[in-house]
C-alpha cells in the first residue's frame, strides 16, 4: 500500500499528527526490502490518543521497543 494511502488513513484518526514517509523507500529507484517506514509525530500530551488510534489501525510490532513516547506498529 503506498504511503499516501496510509497517510490519509492515519490523518482521518489523528488530524493533529505530523505523518512522514521515512526510510529507503523515499528514494526513487533505490533497492529496498519493500517495507514502508512511516513516522507519526504527535505532541506528548496526545501520545496516548495516538497509540490507541494506531493500535486500532495496525498491529503492534512485538519485536520492537515500547516507551512512554515511542511505539512501533506493523501492517495488520
For each residue, the residues with C-beta under 8 A, 3 or more apart:
1: 5 6 36 75
2: 5 6 36
3: 6 7 21 25 36 38
4: 7 8
5: 1 2 8 9
6: 1 2 3 9 10 19 36 38
7: 3 4 10 11 19 21 38
8: 4 5 11 12
9: 5 6 12 13 57
10: 6 7 13 14 17 19 38 40 53 54 57
11: 7 8 14 15 17 19
12: 8 9 15
13: 9 10 53 54 56 57
14: 10 11 17 19 40 42 46 49 50 53 54
15: 11 12
16: 42 43 46
17: 10 11 14 40 41 42 46 50
18: 40 41 42
19: 6 7 10 11 14 38 39 40 41
20: 38 39 40 41
21: 3 7 25 26 36 37 38
22: 26 37 38 39
23: 26 32 35 36 37
24: 27 30 31 32 37
25: 3 21 30 32 34 35 36 37
26: 21 22 23
27: 24 30
28:
29:
30: 24 25 27
31: 24
32: 23 24 25 35
33:
34: 25
35: 23 25 32
36: 1 2 3 6 21 23 25
37: 21 22 23 24 25
38: 3 6 7 10 19 20 21 22
39: 19 20 22
40: 10 14 17 18 19 20 50 54
41: 17 18 19 20
42: 14 16 17 18 46 47 49 50
43: 16 46 47
44: 47 69
45:
46: 14 16 17 42 43 49 50
47: 42 43 44 50 51 68 69
48: 51 52
49: 14 42 46 52 53
50: 14 17 40 42 46 47 53 54
51: 47 48 54 55 71
52: 48 49 55 56
53: 10 13 14 49 50 56 57
54: 10 13 14 40 50 51 57 58 71 73
55: 51 52 58 59 60 71 73
56: 13 52 53
57: 9 10 13 53 54 73 76
58: 54 55 73 74 75 76
59: 55 73 74 75 76
60: 55 66 71 72 73 74
61: 64 72 73 74
62:
63:
64: 61 71 72
65: 70 72
66: 60 70 71 72
67: 70
68: 47
69: 44 47
70: 65 66 67
71: 51 54 55 60 64 66
72: 60 61 64 65 66
73: 54 55 57 58 59 60 61
74: 58 59 60 61
75: 1 58 59
76: 57 58 59
